[in-house]
Amino acid sequence: MSSLVVRSGGCSLMIELAEQWLIDGAPLDRQIAAVFDRCFAGDYRTQLCGGAEEPLYVPAGSLGELHTVWYREDFARSALHEAAHWCIAGDARRQLDDYGYWYEPDGRNEVQQREFERVESRPQALEWFFAMAAGLPFRVSIDNLSGGDIDDFPFALAVWQRAHRYASEGLPPRAERFRRALAVAFCQPLAIDPSRLLLTDLRS
């Protein structure tokens, strides 16, 4: 389990941004967090916050507090990725630190990496939709820089297949709410266009 270390920023400014919708000139990650908070701080009592050394989900300690999805430093991609994990987690998982999962750190062997990729195909497919809605490029992340040479094609294919399945069957409700809110905030098309989901775009 990651321990939470906040570098800078914090949530107070993000909540202000959420209340004011978006402020011109605000850092991109905080604009994304503002959209998330606008969507979910009310009925789900959940906020998206940056400034952490490592991502972490922390459920609220009391009824008066908000659940917090922490993303790394000021990284917009990390904000979208952690939002995707939250959009997938069910009610029981959202009552547990980091959704009750154990994260295998960088340096995974091939078997560990394939298991990581099996779990990660869903959130990274959602992250792809969120990135498009925010007008950002997207590449799959195998997140294993110290694990040696790993062919990322099988994982890219899994993410691409999952994304096309979502495009056909629909995104999870919270993910769709967030995607549409991002599209409105960043002036992107509301409709999902499957022709934009290109496998070649997923690999660096």
Contact map, one row per residue, 1 for C-alpha under 8 A:
111000000000000000000000000000000000000000000000000000000000000000000000000000000000000000000000010001100000000000000000000000000000000000000000000000000000000000000000000000000000000000000000000000000000
111100000000000000000000000000000000000000000000000001110000000000000000000000000000000000000000000000000000000000000000000000000000000000000000000000000000000000000000000000000000000000000000000000000000
111110000000000000000000000000000000000000000000000001010000000000000000000000000000000000000000000000000000000000000000000000000000000000000000000000000000000000000000000000000000000000000000000000000000
011111000000000000000000000000000000000000000000000111010000000000000000000000000000000000000000000000000000000000000000000000000000000000000000000000000000000000000000000000000000000000000000000000000000
001111100000000000000000000000000000000000000000001111000000000000000000000000000000000000000000000000000000000000000000000000000000000000000000000000000000000000000000000000000000000000000000000000000000
000111110100000000000000000000000000000000000000011110000000000000000000100000000000000000000000000000000000000000000000000000000000000000000000000000000000000000000000000000000000000000000000000000000000
000011111000000000000000000000000000000000000000001110000000000000000000100000000000000000000000000000000000000000000000000000000000000000000000000000000000000000000000000000000000000000000000000000000000
000001111100000000000000000000000000000000000000001100000000000000000000100000000000000000000000000000000000000000000000000000000000000000000000000000000000000000000000000000000000000000000000000000000000
000000111111100000000000000000000000000000000000011000000000000000000000000000000000000000000000000000000000000000000000000000000000000000000000000000000000000000000000000000000000000000000000000000000000
000001011111110000000000000000000000000000000000111000000000000000000000000000000000000000000000000000000000000000000000000000000000000000000000000000000000000000000000000000000000000000000000000000000000
000000001111111000000000000000000000000000000001110000000000000000000000000000000000000000000000000000000000000000000000000000000000000000000000000000000000000000000000000000000000000000000000000000000000
000000001111111100000000000000000000000000000000000000000000000000000000000000000000000000000000000000000000000000000000000000000000000000000000000000000000000000000000000000000000000000000000000000000000
000000001111111110000000000000000000000000000000000000000000000000000000000000000000000000000000000000000000000000000000000000000000000000000000000000000000000000000000000000000000000000000000000000000000
000000000111111111000000000001101100100000000000100000000000000000000000000000000000000000000000000000000000000000000000000000000000000000000000000000000000000000000000000000000000000000000000000000000000
000000000011111111100000000000000100100000000000000000000000000000000000000000000000000000000000000000000000000000000000000000000000000000000000000000000000000000000000000000000000000000000000000000000000
000000000001111111110000000000000000000000000000000000000000000000000000000000000000000000000000000000000000000000000000000000000000000000000000000000000000000000000000000000000000000000000000000000000000
000000000000111111111110000001100100000000000000000000000000000000000000000000000000000000000000000000000000000000000000000000000000000000000000000000000000000000000000000000000000000000000000000000000000
000000000000011111111100000000001111110000000000000000000000000000000000000000000000000000000000000000000000000000000000000000000000000000000000000000000000000000000000000000000000000000000000000000000000
000000000000001111111000000000000100010000000000000000000000000000000000000000000000000000000000000000000000000000000000000000000000000000000000000000000000000000000000000000000000000000000000000000000000
000000000000000111111110000000000000000000000000000000000000000000000000000000000000000000000000000000000000000000000000000000000000000000000000000000000000000000000000000000000000000000000000000000000000
000000000000000011111110000000000110010000000000000000000000000000000000000000000000000000000000000000000000000000000000000000000000000000000000000000000000000000000000000000000000000000000000000000000000
000000000000000011011111010000100110000000000000000000000000000000000000000000000000000000000000000000000000000000000000000000000000000000000000000000000000000000000000000000000000000010000000000000000000
000000000000000010011111110000100000000000000000000000000000000000000000000000000000000000000000000000000000000000000000000000000000000000000000000000000000000000000000000000000000000000000000000000000000
000000000000000000000111110000000000000000000000000000000000000000000000000000000000000000000000000000000000000000000000000000000000000000000000000000000000000000000000000000000000000000000000000000000000
000000000000000000000011111000000000000000000000000000000000000000000000000000000000000000000000000000000000000000000000000000000000000000000000000000000000000000000000000000000000000000000000000000000000
000000000000000000000111111101100000000000000000000000000000000000000000000000000000000000000000000000000000000000000000000000000000000000000000000000000000000000000000000000000000000000000000000000000000
000000000000000000000000111111100000000000000000000000000000000000000000010000000000000000000000000000000000000000000000000000000000000000000000000000000000000000000000000000000000000000000000000000000000
000000000000000000000000011111110000000000000000000000000000000000000000000100000000000000000000000000000000000000000000000000000000000000000000000000000000000000000000000000000000000000000000000000000000
000000000000000000000000001111111000000000000000010000000000000000000000011110100000000000000000000000000000000000000000000000000000000000000000000000000000000000000000000000000000000000000000000000000000
000000000000010010000000011111111100000000000000010000000000000000000000010000000000000000000000000000000000000000000000000000000000000000000000000000000000000000000000000000000000000000000000000000000000
000000000000010010000110011111111110000000000000000000000000000000000000000000000000000000000000000000000000000000000000000000000000000000000000000000000000000000000000000000000000000000000000000000000000
000000000000000000000000000111111111000000000000000000000000000000000000000100110000000000000000000000000000000000000000000000000000000000000000000000000000000000000000000000000000010000000000000000000000
000000000000010001000000000011111111100000000011100000000000000000000000000000100000000000000000000000000000000000000000000000000000000000000000000000000000000000000000000000000000000000000000000000000000
000000000000011011101100000001111111110000000001000000000000000000000000000000000000000000000000000000000000000000000000000000000000000000000000000000000000000000000000000000000000000000000000000000000000
000000000000000001001100000000111111111000000000000000000000000000000000000000000000000000000000000000000000000000000000000000000000000000000000000000000000000000000000000000000100110010000000000000000000
000000000000000001000000000000011111111110000011000000000000000000000000000000000010000000000000000000000000000000000000000000000000000000000000000000000000000000000000000000000100000000000000000000000000
000000000000011001000000000000001111111111000111000000000000000000000000000000000000000000000000000000000000000000000000000000000000000000000000000000000000000000000000000000000000000000000000000000000000
000000000000000001101000000000000111111111000000000000000000000000000000000000000000000000000000000000000000000000000000000000000000000000000000000000000000000000000000000000000000000000000000000000000000
000000000000000000000000000000000011111111000000000000000000000000000000000000000000000000000000000000000000000000000000000000000000000000000000000000000000000000000000000000001100100000000000000000000000
000000000000000000000000000000000001111111111110000000000000000000000000000000000000000000000000000000000000000000000000000000000000000000000000000000000000000000000000000000000000000000000000000000000000
000000000000000000000000000000000001111111111110000000000000000001000000000000000000000000000000000000000000000000000000000000000000000000000000000000000000000000000000000000000000000000000000000000000000
000000000000000000000000000000000000111111111100000000000000000000000000000000000000000000000000000000000000000000000000000000000000000000000000000000000000000000000000000000000000000000000000000000000000
000000000000000000000000000000000000000111111000000000000000000000000000000000000000000000000000000000000000000000000000000000000000000000000000000000000000000000000000000000000000000000000000000000000000
000000000000000000000000000000000000000111111100000000000000000000000000000000000000000000000000000000000000000000000000000000000000000000000000000000000000000000000000000000000000000000000000000000000000
000000000000000000000000000000000000000111111110000000000000000011100000000000000000000000000000000000000000000000000000000000000000000000000000000000000000000000000000000000000000000000000000000000000000
000000000000000000000000000000000000100111011111000000000000000001111000000000000000000000000000000000000000000000000000000000000000000000000000000000000000000000000000000000000000000000000000000000000000
000000000000000000000000000000001001100110001111100000000000000001111000000000000000000000000000000000000000000000000000000000000000000000000000000000000000000000000000000000000000000000000000000000000000
000000000010000000000000000000001101100000000111110000000000000000011110000000100010000000000000000000000000000000000000000000000000000000000000000000000000000000000000000000000000000000000000000000000000
000000000110010000000000000000001000000000000011111000000000000000011110000000100000000000000000000000000000000000000000000000000000000000000000000000000000000000000000000000000000000000000000000000000000
000001001110000000000000000011000000000000000001111100000000000000000111111000100000000000000000000000000000000000000000000000000000000000000000000000000000000000000000000000000000000000000000000000000000
000011111100000000000000000000000000000000000000111110000000000000000111110000000000000000000000000000000000000000000000000000000000000000000000000000000000000000000000000000000000000000000000000000000000
000111110000000000000000000000000000000000000000011111100000000000000111100000000000000000000000000000000000000000000000000000000000000000000000000000000000000000000000000000000000000000000000000000000000
000111100000000000000000000000000000000000000000001111100000000000000001100000000000000000000000000000000000000000000000000000000000000000000000000000000000000000000000000000000000000000000000000000000000
011110000000000000000000000000000000000000000000000111110000000000000111000000000000000000000000000000000000000000000000000000000000000000000000000000000000000000000000000000000000000000000000000000000000
010000000000000000000000000000000000000000000000000111111000000000001111000001000100000000000000000000000000000000000000000000000000000000000000000000000000000000000000000000000000000000000000000000000000
011100000000000000000000000000000000000000000000000001111100000000001110000000000000000000000000110000000000000000000000000000000000000000000000000000000000000000000000000000000000000000000000000000000000
000000000000000000000000000000000000000000000000000000111110000000111100000000000000000000000000111000000000000000000000000000000000000000000000000000000000000000000000000000000000000000000000000000000000
000000000000000000000000000000000000000000000000000000011111000000111100000000000000000000000001110000000000000000000000000000000000000000000000000000000000000000000000000000000000000000000000000000000000
000000000000000000000000000000000000000000000000000000001111100001110000000000000000000000000111100000000000000000000000000000000000000000000000000000000000000000000000000000000000000000000000000000000000
000000000000000000000000000000000000000000000000000000000111111011110000000000000000000000000000000000000000000000000000000000000000000000000000000000000000000000000000000000000000000000000000000000000000
000000000000000000000000000000000000000000000000000000000011111010000000000000000000000000000000000000000000000000000000000000000000000000000000000000000000000000000000000000000000000000000000000000000000
000000000000000000000000000000000000000000000000000000000001111110000000000000000000000000000000000000000000000000000000000000000000000000000000000000000000000000000000000000000000000000000000000000000000
000000000000000000000000000000000000000000000000000000000001111111000000000000000000000000000000000000000000000000000000000000000000000000000000000000000000000000000000000000000000000000000000000000000000
000000000000000000000000000000000000000000000000000000000000011111000000000000000000000000000000000000000000000000000000000000000000000000000000000000000000000000000000000000000000000000000000000000000000
000000000000000000000000000000000000000000001000000000000001111111100000000000000000000000000000000000000000000000000000000000000000000000000000000000000000000000000000000000000000000000000000000000000000
000000000000000000000000000000000000000010001110000000000011001111110000000000000000000000000000000000000000000000000000000000000000000000000000000000000000000000000000000000000000000000000000000000000000
000000000000000000000000000000000000000000001110000000001111000011111000000000000000000000000000000000000000000000000000000000000000000000000000000000000000000000000000000000000000000000000000000000000000
000000000000000000000000000000000000000000000111100000001111000001111100000000000000000000000000000000000000000000000000000000000000000000000000000000000000000000000000000000000000000000000000000000000000
000000000000000000000000000000000000000000000111100000111100000000111110000000000110010000000000000000000000000000000000000000000000000000000000000000000000000000000000000000000000000000000000000000000000
000000000000000000000000000000000000000000000001111101111100000000011111000000100100000000000000000000000000000000000000000000000000000000000000000000000000000000000000000000000000000000000000000000000000
000000000000000000000000000000000000000000000001111101110000000000001111111001100100000000000000000000000000000000000000000000000000000000000000000000000000000000000000000000000000000000000000000000000000
000000000000000000000000000000000000000000000000011111100000000000000111111001100000000000000000000000000000000000000000000000000000000000000000000000000000000000000000000000000000000000000000000000000000
000001110000000000000000000000000000000000000000011110000000000000000011111000000000000000000000000000000000000000000000000000000000000000000000000000000000000000000000000000000000000000000000000000000000
000000000000000000000000001011000000000000000000011000000000000000000011111100000000000000000000000000000000000000000000000000000000000000000000000000000000000000000000000000000000000000000000000000000000
000000000000000000000000000010000000000000000000010000000000000000000011111111100000000000000000000000000000000000000000000000000000000000000000000000000000000000000000000000000000000000000000000000000000
000000000000000000000000000110010000000000000000000000000000000000000000011111110000000000000000000000000000000000000000000000000000000000000000000000000000000000000000000000000000000000000000000000000000
000000000000000000000000000010000000000000000000000000000000000000000000001111111000000000000000000000000000000000000000000000000010000000000000000000000000000000000000000000000000000000000000000000000000
000000000000000000000000000000000000000000000000000000100000000000000011001111111100000000000000000000000000000000000000000000000000000000000000000000000000000000000000000000000000000000000000000000000000
000000000000000000000000000010011000000000000001110000000000000000000111001111111110000000000000000000000000000000000000000000000000000000000000000000000000000000000000000000000000000000000000000000000000
000000000000000000000000000000010000000000000000000000000000000000000000000111111111000000000000000000000000000000000000000000100110000000000000000000000000000000000000000000000000000000000000000000000000
000000000000000000000000000000000000000000000000000000000000000000000000000011111111100000000000000000000000000000000000001100100000000000000000000000000000000000000000000000000000000000000000000000000000
000000000000000000000000000000000000000000000000000000100000000000001110000001111111110000000000000000000000000000000000000000000000000000000000000000000000000000000000000000000000000000000000000000000000
000000000000000000000000000000000001000000000001000000000000000000001000000000111111111000000000000000000000000000000000000000100000000000000000000000000000000000000000000000000000000000000000000000000000
000000000000000000000000000000000000000000000000000000000000000000000000000000011111111100000000000000000000000000000000001101100000000000000000000000000000000000000000000000100000000000000000000000000000
000000000000000000000000000000000000000000000000000000000000000000000000000000001111111110000000000000000000000000000000001000000000000000000000000000000000000000000000000000000000000000000000000000000000
000000000000000000000000000000000000000000000000000000000000000000001000000000000111111110000100000000000000000000000000000000000000000000000000000000000000000000000000000000000000000000000000000000000000
000000000000000000000000000000000000000000000000000000000000000000000000000000000011111110000000000000000000000000000000000000000000000000000000000000000000000000000000000101100000000000000000000000000000
000000000000000000000000000000000000000000000000000000000000000000000000000000000001111111000000000000000000000000000000001000000000000000000000000000000000000000000000000100100000000000000000000000000000
000000000000000000000000000000000000000000000000000000000000000000000000000000000000111111101100001000000000000000000000000000000000000000000000000000000000000000000000000000000000000000000000000000000000
000000000000000000000000000000000000000000000000000000000000000000000000000000000000000111111100000000000000000000000000000000000000000000000000000000000000000000000000000000000000000000000000000000000000
000000000000000000000000000000000000000000000000000000000000000000000000000000000000000011111110000000000000000000000000000000000000000000000000000000000000000000000000000000000000000000000000000000000000
000000000000000000000000000000000000000000000000000000000000000000000000000000000000000001111111000000000000000000000000000000000000000000000000000000000000000000000000000000000000000000000000000000000000
000000000000000000000000000000000000000000000000000000000000000000000000000000000000000011111111001100000000000000000000000000000000000000000000000000000000000000000000000000000000000000000000000000000000
000000000000000000000000000000000000000000000000000000000010000000000000000000000000010011111111111000000000000000000000000000000000000000000000000000000000000000000000000000000000000000000000000000000000
000000000000000000000000000000000000000000000000000000000010000000000000000000000000000000111111101000000000000000000000000000000000000000000000000000000000000000000000000000000000000000000000000000000000
000000000000000000000000000000000000000000000000000000000110000000000000000000000000000000011111111100000000000000000000000000000000000000000000000000000000000000000000000000000000000000000000000000000000
000000000000000000000000000000000000000000000000000000011110000000000000000000000000000000000111111100000000000000000000000000000000000000000000000000000000000000000000000000000000000000000000000000000000
100000000000000000000000000000000000000000000000000000011100000000000000000000000000000000000101111110000000000000000000000000000000000000000000000000000000000000000000000000000000000000000000000000000000
000000000000000000000000000000000000000000000000000000001000000000000000000000000000000010001111111110000000000000000000000000000000000000000000000000000000000000000000000000000000000000000000000000000000
000000000000000000000000000000000000000000000000000000000000000000000000000000000000000000001001111111000000000000000000000000000000000000000000000000000000000000000000000000000000000000000000000000000000
000000000000000000000000000000000000000000000000000000000000000000000000000000000000000000000000011111100000000000000000000000000000000000000000000000000000000000000000000000000000000000000000000000000000
100000000000000000000000000000000000000000000000000000000000000000000000000000000000000000000000000111110000000000000000000000000000000000000000000000000000000000000000000000000000000000000000000000000000
100000000000000000000000000000000000000000000000000000000000000000000000000000000000000000000000000011111000000000000000000000000000000000000000000000000000000000000000000000000000000000000000000000000000
000000000000000000000000000000000000000000000000000000000000000000000000000000000000000000000000000001111101000100010000000000000000000000000000000000000000000000000000000000000000000000000000000000000000
000000000000000000000000000000000000000000000000000000000000000000000000000000000000000000000000000000111111000000000000000000000000000000000001000000000000000000000000000000000000000000000000000000000000
000000000000000000000000000000000000000000000000000000000000000000000000000000000000000000000000000000011111000000000000000000000000000000000011111000000000000000000000000000000000000000000000000000000000
000000000000000000000000000000000000000000000000000000000000000000000000000000000000000000000000000000001111100000000000000000000000000000000001111100000000000000000000000000000000000000000000000000000000
000000000000000000000000000000000000000000000000000000000000000000000000000000000000000000000000000000011111111110000000000000000000000000000001011000000000000000000000000000000000000000000000000000000000
000000000000000000000000000000000000000000000000000000000000000000000000000000000000000000000000000000000011111110000000000000000000000000000000001000000000000000000000000000000000000000000000000000000000
000000000000000000000000000000000000000000000000000000000000000000000000000000000000000000000000000000000001111111000000000000000000000000000000001001000000000000000000000000000000000000000000000000000000
000000000000000000000000000000000000000000000000000000000000000000000000000000000000000000000000000000000001111111100000000000000000000000000000000000000000000000000000000000000000000000000000000000000000
000000000000000000000000000000000000000000000000000000000000000000000000000000000000000000000000000000010001111111110000000000000000000000000000000000000000000000000000000000000000000000000000000000000000
000000000000000000000000000000000000000000000000000000000000000000000000000000000000000000000000000000000001111111111000000000000000000000000101000000000000000000000000000000000000000000000000000000000000
000000000000000000000000000000000000000000000000000000000000000000000000000000000000000000000000000000000000011111111100000000000000000000000000000000000000000000000000000000000000000000000000000000000000
000000000000000000000000000000000000000000000000000000000000000000000000000000000000000000000000000000000000001111111110000000000000000000000000000000000000000000000000000000000000000000000000000000000000
000000000000000000000000000000000000000000000000000000000000000000000000000000000000000000000000000000010000000111111111000000000000000000000000000000000000000000000000000000000000000000000000000000000000
000000000000000000000000000000000000000000000000000000000000000000000000000000000000000000000000000000000000000011111111100000000000000000000100000000000010000000000000000000000000000000000000000000000000
000000000000000000000000000000000000000000000000000000000000000000000000000000000000000000000000000000000000000001111111100000000000000000000000000000000010000000000000000000000000000000000000000000000000
000000000000000000000000000000000000000000000000000000000000000000000000000000000000000000000000000000000000000000111111110000000000000000000000000000000000000000000000000000000000000000000000000000000000
000000000000000000000000000000000000000000000000000000000000000000000000000000000000000000000000000000000000000000011111111100000000000000000000000000000000000000000000000000000000000000000000000000000000
000000000000000000000000000000000000000000000000000000000000000000000000000000000000000000000000000000000000000000001111111110000000000000000000000000000010011001000000000000000000000000000000000000000000
000000000000000000000000000000000000000000000000000000000000000000000000000000000000000000000000000000000000000000000011111111000000000000000000000000000000001001100000000000000000000000000000000000000000
000000000000000000000000000000000000000000000000000000000000000000000000000000001001100100000000000000000000000000000001111111100000000000000000000000000000000000000000000000000000000000000000000000000000
000000000000000000000000000000000000000000000000000000000000000000000000000000001001000000000000000000000000000000000001111111110000000000010000000000000000001000000000000000000000000000000000000000000000
000000000000000000000000000000000000000000000000000000000000000000000000000000000000000000000000000000000000000000000000111111111000000000000000000000000000001101100000000000000000000000000000000000000000
000000000000000000000000000000000000000000000000000000000000000000000000000000000001000000000000000000000000000000000000011111111100000000000000000000000000000000100000001000100000000000000000000000000000
000000000000000000000000000000000000000000000000000000000000000000000000000000011011000000000000000000000000000000000000001111111110000000000000000000000000000000000000000000000000000000000000000000000000
000000000000000000000000000000000000000000000000000000000000000000000000000000000000000000000000000000000000000000000000000111111111000001100000000000000000000000100000000000000000000000000000000000000000
000000000000000000000000000000000000000000000000000000000000000000000000000000000000000000000000000000000000000000000000000011111111100000000000000000000000000000100000000000000010000000000000000000000000
000000000000000000000000000000000000000000000000000000000000000000000000000000010000000000000000000000000000000000000000000001111111110000000000000000000000000000000000000000000110010000000000000000000000
000000000000000000000000000000000000000000000000000000000000000000000000000010010000000000000000000000000000000000000000000000111111111111000000000000000000000000000000000000000000000000000000000000000000
000000000000000000000000000000000000000000000000000000000000000000000000000000000000000000000000000000000000000000000000000000011111111111000000000000000000000000000000000000000000000000010000000000000000
000000000000000000000000000000000000000000000000000000000000000000000000000000000000000000000000000000000000000000000000000000001111111100000000000000000000000000000000000000000011011001011100000000000000
000000000000000000000000000000000000000000000000000000000000000000000000000000000000000000000000000000000000000000000000000000000111111100000000000000000000000000000000000000000000011011010000000000000000
000000000000000000000000000000000000000000000000000000000000000000000000000000000000000000000000000000000000000000000000000000000011111110000000000000000000000000000000000000000000000001010000000000000000
000000000000000000000000000000000000000000000000000000000000000000000000000000000000000000000000000000000000000000000000000000000011111111000000000000000000000000000000000000000000000000000000000000000000
000000000000000000000000000000000000000000000000000000000000000000000000000000000000000000000000000000000000000000000000000000000011001111100000000000000000000000000000000000000000000000000000000000000000
000000000000000000000000000000000000000000000000000000000000000000000000000000000000000000000000000000000000000000000000000000010011000111110000000000000000000000000000000000000000000000000000000000001100
000000000000000000000000000000000000000000000000000000000000000000000000000000000000000000000000000000000000000000000000000000010000000011111000000000000000000000000000000000000000000000000000000000001111
000000000000000000000000000000000000000000000000000000000000000000000000000000000000000000000000000000000000000000000000000100000000000001111100000000000011001000000000000000000000000000000000000000000110
000000000000000000000000000000000000000000000000000000000000000000000000000000000000000000000000000000000000000000000000000000000000000000111110000000000000000000000000000000000000000000000000000000000000
000000000000000000000000000000000000000000000000000000000000000000000000000000000000000000000000000000000000000010001000000000000000000000011111000000010010000000000000000000000000000000000000000000000000
000000000000000000000000000000000000000000000000000000000000000000000000000000000000000000000000000000000100000000000000000000000000000000001111100000000000000000000000000000000000000000000000000000000000
000000000000000000000000000000000000000000000000000000000000000000000000000000000000000000000000000000001111000010000000000000000000000000000111111100000000000000000000000000000000000000000000000000000000
000000000000000000000000000000000000000000000000000000000000000000000000000000000000000000000000000000000110000000000000000000000000000000000011111100000000000000000000000000000000000000000000000000000000
000000000000000000000000000000000000000000000000000000000000000000000000000000000000000000000000000000000111000000000000000000000000000000000001111100000000000000000000000000000000000000000000000000000000
000000000000000000000000000000000000000000000000000000000000000000000000000000000000000000000000000000000111110000000000000000000000000000000001111111000000000000000000000000000000000000000000000000000000
000000000000000000000000000000000000000000000000000000000000000000000000000000000000000000000000000000000010000000000000000000000000000000000001111111000000000000000000000000000000000000000000000000000000
000000000000000000000000000000000000000000000000000000000000000000000000000000000000000000000000000000000000000000000000000000000000000000000000001111100000000000000000000000000000000000000000000000000000
000000000000000000000000000000000000000000000000000000000000000000000000000000000000000000000000000000000000010000000000000000000000000000000000001111110000000000000000000000000000000000000000000000000000
000000000000000000000000000000000000000000000000000000000000000000000000000000000000000000000000000000000000000000000000000000000000000000000000000011111100000000000000000000000000000000000000000000000000
000000000000000000000000000000000000000000000000000000000000000000000000000000000000000000000000000000000000000000000000000000000000000000000100000001111111000000000000000000000000000000000000000000000010
000000000000000000000000000000000000000000000000000000000000000000000000000000000000000000000000000000000000000000000000000000000000000000000000000000111111100000000000000000000000000000000000000000000010
000000000000000000000000000000000000000000000000000000000000000000000000000000000000000000000000000000000000000000000000000000000000000000000000000000111111110000000000000000000000000000000000000000000000
000000000000000000000000000000000000000000000000000000000000000000000000000000000000000000000000000000000000000000001100100000000000000000010100000000011111111000000000000000000000000000000000000000000000
000000000000000000000000000000000000000000000000000000000000000000000000000000000000000000000000000000000000000000000000000000000000000000010000000000011111111100000000000000000000000000000000000000100110
000000000000000000000000000000000000000000000000000000000000000000000000000000000000000000000000000000000000000000000000000000000000000000000000000000001111111110000000000000000000000000000000000000100000
000000000000000000000000000000000000000000000000000000000000000000000000000000000000000000000000000000000000000000000000100000000000000000000000000000000111111111000000000000000000000000000000000000000000
000000000000000000000000000000000000000000000000000000000000000000000000000000000000000000000000000000000000000000000000110110000000000000010000000000000011111111100000000000000000000000000000000000000000
000000000000000000000000000000000000000000000000000000000000000000000000000000000000000000000000000000000000000000000000000010000000000000000000000000000001111111110000000000000000000000000000000011100100
000000000000000000000000000000000000000000000000000000000000000000000000000000000000000000000000000000000000000000000000000000000000000000000000000000000000111111111000000000000000000000000000000000000000
000000000000000000000000000000000000000000000000000000000000000000000000000000000000000000000000000000000000000000000000110010000000000000000000000000000000011111111100000000000000000000000000000000000000
000000000000000000000000000000000000000000000000000000000000000000000000000000000000000000000000000000000000000000000000010011011000000000000000000000000000001111111110000000000000000000000000000010000000
000000000000000000000000000000000000000000000000000000000000000000000000000000000000000000000000000000000000000000000000000000000000000000000000000000000000000111111111000000000000000000000000010010000000
000000000000000000000000000000000000000000000000000000000000000000000000000000000000000000000000000000000000000000000000000000000000000000000000000000000000000011111111110000000000000000000000000000000000
000000000000000000000000000000000000000000000000000000000000000000000000000000000000000000000000000000000000000000000000000000000000000000000000000000000000000001111111111000000000000000000000000000000000
000000000000000000000000000000000000000000000000000000000000000000000000000000000000000000000000000000000000000000000000000000000000000000000000000000000000000000111111111000000000000000000001110000000000
000000000000000000000000000000000000000000000000000000000000000000000000000000000000000000000000000000000000000000000000000000000000000000000000000000000000000000011111110000000000000000000000000000000000
000000000000000000000000000000000000000000000000000000000000000000000000000000000000000000000000000000000000000000000000000000000000000000000000000000000000000000001111111000000000000000000000000000000000
000000000000000000000000000000000000000000000000000000000000000000000000000000000000000000000000000000000000000000000000000000000000000000000000000000000000000000001111111100010000000000000000000000000000
000000000000000000000000000000000000000000000000000000000000000000000000000000000000000000000000000000000000000000000000000001000000000000000000000000000000000000000110111110110000000000000000000000000000
000000000000000000000000000000000000000000000000000000000000000000000000000000000000001100000000000000000000000000000000000000000000000000000000000000000000000000000000011111110000000000000000000000000000
000000000000000000000000000000000000000000000000000000000000000000000000000000000000000000000000000000000000000000000000000000000000000000000000000000000000000000000000001111111000000000000000000000000000
000000000000000000000000000000000000000000000000000000000000000000000000000000000000001000000000000000000000000000000000000000000000000000000000000000000000000000000000000111111100000000000000000000000000
000000000000000000000000000000000000000000000000000000000000000000000000000000000001001100000000000000000000000000000000000001000000000000000000000000000000000000000000001111111110000000000000000000000000
000000000000000000000000000000000000000000000000000000000000000000000000000000000000000000000000000000000000000000000000000000000000000000000000000000000000000000000000011111111111000000000000000000000000
000000000000000000000000000000000000001000000000000000000000000000000000000000000000000000000000000000000000000000000000000000000000000000000000000000000000000000000000000011111111100000000000000000000000
000000000000000000000000000000000011001000000000000000000000000000000000000000000000000000000000000000000000000000000000000000000100000000000000000000000000000000000000000001111111110000000000000000000000
000000000000000000000000000000000000000000000000000000000000000000000000000000000000000000000000000000000000000000000000000000001100100000000000000000000000000000000000000000111111111000000000000000000000
000000000000000000000000000000000000000000000000000000000000000000000000000000000000000000000000000000000000000000000000000000000000100000000000000000000000000000000000000000011111111100000100000000000000
000000000000000000000000000000000010001000000000000000000000000000000000000000000000000000000000000000000000000000000000000000000000000000000000000000000000000000000000000000001111111110000000000000000000
000000000000000000000000000000010010000000000000000000000000000000000000000000000000000000000000000000000000000000000000000000000100110000000000000000000000000000000000000000000111111111010000000000000000
000000000000000000000000000000000000000000000000000000000000000000000000000000000000000000000000000000000000000000000000000000000000110000000000000000000000000000000000000000000011111111111100000000000000
000000000000000000000000000000000000000000000000000000000000000000000000000000000000000000000000000000000000000000000000000000000000000000000000000000000000000000000000000000000001111111111100000000000000
000000000000000000000100000000000010000000000000000000000000000000000000000000000000000000000000000000000000000000000000000000000000010000000000000000000000000000000000000000000000111111110000000000000000
000000000000000000000000000000000000000000000000000000000000000000000000000000000000000000000000000000000000000000000000000000000000111000000000000000000000000000000000000000000000011111110000000000000000
000000000000000000000000000000000000000000000000000000000000000000000000000000000000000000000000000000000000000000000000000000000000000000000000000000000000000000000000000000000000001111111000000000000000
000000000000000000000000000000000000000000000000000000000000000000000000000000000000000000000000000000000000000000000000000000000001111000000000000000000000000000000000000000000000011111111100000000000000
000000000000000000000000000000000000000000000000000000000000000000000000000000000000000000000000000000000000000000000000000000000000100000000000000000000000000000000000000000000000001100111111000000000000
000000000000000000000000000000000000000000000000000000000000000000000000000000000000000000000000000000000000000000000000000000000000100000000000000000000000000000000000000000000001001100011111000000000000
000000000000000000000000000000000000000000000000000000000000000000000000000000000000000000000000000000000000000000000000000000000000000000000000000000000000000000000000000000000000000000001111100000000000
000000000000000000000000000000000000000000000000000000000000000000000000000000000000000000000000000000000000000000000000000000000000000000000000000000000000000000000010000000000000000000001111110000000000
000000000000000000000000000000000000000000000000000000000000000000000000000000000000000000000000000000000000000000000000000000000000000000000000000000000000000000000010000000000000000000000011111110000000
000000000000000000000000000000000000000000000000000000000000000000000000000000000000000000000000000000000000000000000000000000000000000000000000000000000000000000010010000000000000000000000001111110000000
000000000000000000000000000000000000000000000000000000000000000000000000000000000000000000000000000000000000000000000000000000000000000000000000000000000000000000000000000000000000000000000000111111000000
000000000000000000000000000000000000000000000000000000000000000000000000000000000000000000000000000000000000000000000000000000000000000000000000000000000000000000000000000000000000000000000000111111000000
000000000000000000000000000000000000000000000000000000000000000000000000000000000000000000000000000000000000000000000000000000000000000000000000000000000000000100110000000000000000000000000000111111101000
000000000000000000000000000000000000000000000000000000000000000000000000000000000000000000000000000000000000000000000000000000000000000000000000000000000000000100000000000000000000000000000000001111111100
000000000000000000000000000000000000000000000000000000000000000000000000000000000000000000000000000000000000000000000000000000000000000000000000000000000001100100000000000000000000000000000000000011111110
000000000000000000000000000000000000000000000000000000000000000000000000000000000000000000000000000000000000000000000000000000000000000000000000000000000000000000000000000000000000000000000000000001111110
000000000000000000000000000000000000000000000000000000000000000000000000000000000000000000000000000000000000000000000000000000000000000001100000000000000000000000000000000000000000000000000000000011111111
000000000000000000000000000000000000000000000000000000000000000000000000000000000000000000000000000000000000000000000000000000000000000001110000000000000001000100000000000000000000000000000000000001111111
000000000000000000000000000000000000000000000000000000000000000000000000000000000000000000000000000000000000000000000000000000000000000000110000000000011001000000000000000000000000000000000000000000111111
000000000000000000000000000000000000000000000000000000000000000000000000000000000000000000000000000000000000000000000000000000000000000000100000000000000000000000000000000000000000000000000000000000001111
